[in-house]
Amino acid sequence: MINRVLIAGSGQGGFQAAASLRQEGFEGEIVLLGDEPGLPYQRPPLSKTYLKEGNGDRLLFRNADFFEKNAIRLEDGRRLAAIDRMDRGIVLDDGRRLAYDHLILALGARNRRLPLPGIDLANVLNLRTLADADIIRAHLAASSSLVVIGGGFIGLEIAATARAIGLHVTVLEATARLMSRVVSQPISDYFLAAHRGSGVDIRLNALAARIVDDGAGRVCEVELAGGERIAADLVLVSAGVLPNAEIAEAAGLYVHDGIRVNDLLATEDAAISAIGDCASFPFGHDGIQTRLESVQNAVDQAKCVARRLVGHAEPYAKVPWFWSDQAGDKLQMAGLTAGADHHVVRGSHAEGRLSVLCFRREELVGVETVNVGGDHMAARRLLGWEEPLTLERAQSAAFDLAALMKAGA
Ligand SMILES: Cc1cc2nc3c(=O)[nH]c(=O)nc-3n(C[C@H](O)[C@H](O)[C@H](O)COP(=O)(O)OP(=O)(O)OC[C@H]3O[C@@H](n4cnc5c(N)ncnc54)[C@H](O)[C@@H]3O)c2cc1C
């Protein structure tokens, strides 16, 4: 019998788990514990509108009334320090112990720290939290040149925002193309053209070797591996994240690039689940352990666990999707496209729209689109079908996703 659910981490997944438990009719006690101060909020706008507008209220999932009405006890500004599995309890950073019948770990991820000389200088920043965003906003207002280390989603979003407010922006990407870990070459090419078109200086195969001190503890330049120096009065490091899994590991749970869970999102301890950025779950037909960093993943996994805790256990099997707004273009992705061996492409940067169907071993594994919301929505439904879409069928249908869906429905 579950009387008390403790949720550690009050971000996207943690908040959703609490809200979904109530929506599903859970009547027991819910404690939502988070180490950030204040009400839970969403992160995506932090690298987009929030950097320009700075309106914190618009980030909140819900106001304080919601927590009160739904009897969700929010313990903000408090850190989970340890899990005592034998006693089914947790220890907080203030020494208090809280008991649980079920514990949901929604601890998210933290930014990877690059071992670069100069990384600790005052105006070398990174973005994960609202507090980080406020610091960046203040620095952007007082800076004229920004170097972004890392050409992934978040680095590029910040670069675009900084450029739009008039800064001179350089992006250093260590690999040969933008967002190389997560999108296909045509999408990388599209965004290379888009960012360069808006005046961002994008350097590919550019390895930052050192952040140069101006003598007063502030950055003045970034030195590349080849010796070239780029002037900067602000540096933003955006080099990926690491899952917050150490506390689970210390409690004896299996951790390998995230807290390992089964298809029900339960750890090997039936009283502990893990969701969102911190969890590694079996994905797709092959059941390959996968860790995703997206709003959709955190929200849908939270809903899945909430339903299980009220007696409706179902394996987690949602189609992953993601979006990113950069330089006025909307990138949307459905499915997982890493490892695709064939692409079917429609559109171009010149046309201001692009759709890329990604196939692996002749089966559709994902669709990436820029400014084509219809294709994205169609792809989400296509990827949810039991029968995978084959390359032959996609080509014979002249690449019309909507028509394909009708034909297959
Ligand atoms: C700037 C930015 C932009 C993004 N843009 C997009 C986007 O456009 N689209 C998209 O799909 N996704 C985007 N994401 C990713 C998305 O926000 C995350 O995937 C999502 O928030 C994951 O939810 P989560 O609950 O797993 O983790 P989080 O939302 O990160 O929540 C985890 C919470 O746990 C807290 N915590 C960690 N350790 C402890 C502890 N020991 N005790 C207590 N609390 C702890 C953390 O401080 C945090 O508050 C973006 C992320 C960032 C940072």
The ligand as an ORCA input file, in Angstrom:
! r2SCAN-3c Opt
* xyz 0 1
  C      18.366     26.123    -21.117
  C      17.618     24.890    -21.456
  C      16.811     24.845    -22.569
  C      16.106     23.692    -22.900
  N      15.304     23.686    -24.011
  C      14.596     22.571    -24.318
  C      13.718     22.552    -25.441
  O      13.614     23.525    -26.192
  N      12.986     21.431    -25.666
  C      13.076     20.328    -24.851
  O      12.385     19.320    -25.095
  N      13.912     20.319    -23.788
  C      14.672     21.407    -23.515
  N      15.511     21.398    -22.424
  C      15.668     20.159    -21.656
  C      14.566     19.997    -20.624
  O      14.366     21.190    -19.903
  C      14.969     18.857    -19.701
  O      15.102     17.695    -20.468
  C      13.921     18.660    -18.607
  O      13.863     19.770    -17.761
  C      14.242     17.390    -17.820
  O      13.386     17.282    -16.727
  P      13.894     16.556    -15.386
  O      12.779     16.621    -14.437
  O      14.491     15.264    -15.748
  O      15.098     17.465    -14.895
  P      15.096     19.002    -14.413
  O      13.951     19.763    -15.042
  O      16.455     19.473    -14.650
  O      14.786     18.889    -12.869
  C      15.665     18.277    -11.959
  C      15.616     19.035    -10.660
  O      16.238     18.262     -9.641
  C      17.037     19.104     -8.854
  N      18.009     18.301     -8.115
  C      19.147     17.729     -8.562
  N      19.777     17.064     -7.568
  C      19.012     17.215     -6.470
  C      19.107     16.750     -5.135
  N      20.123     15.988     -4.713
  N      18.127     17.099     -4.257
  C      17.071     17.848     -4.650
  N      16.914     18.305     -5.914
  C      17.869     17.990     -6.816
  C      17.627     20.035     -9.882
  O      18.188     21.196     -9.296
  C      16.398     20.332    -10.719
  O      15.647     21.376    -10.148
  C      16.231     22.540    -22.087
  C      17.066     22.569    -20.953
  C      17.761     23.722    -20.648
  C      18.660     23.745    -19.435
*
